[in-house]
């Protein structure tokens, strides 16, 4: 069974050149660069979703920063 999936992508020519340059400078493959970029994108999406969920909960429960008595209290 295959442990990876091959995907073909299209990039603007200059971006492709830049990726090749970075990969060469860092002694990495373009696949490694793409995997890292996607992992960071996923982490950003997950963090954004968590923040949205937190806002929704605090709004539903009418929680404000005053409840914590912290530096944001007004």
Secondary structure, 3 states (H helix, E strand, C coil): CCCCCCCCCCCCHHHHHHHHHHHHHCCCCHHHHHHHHHHHHHHHHHHHHHHHHHHHHHHHCCCCHHHHCCCCCC
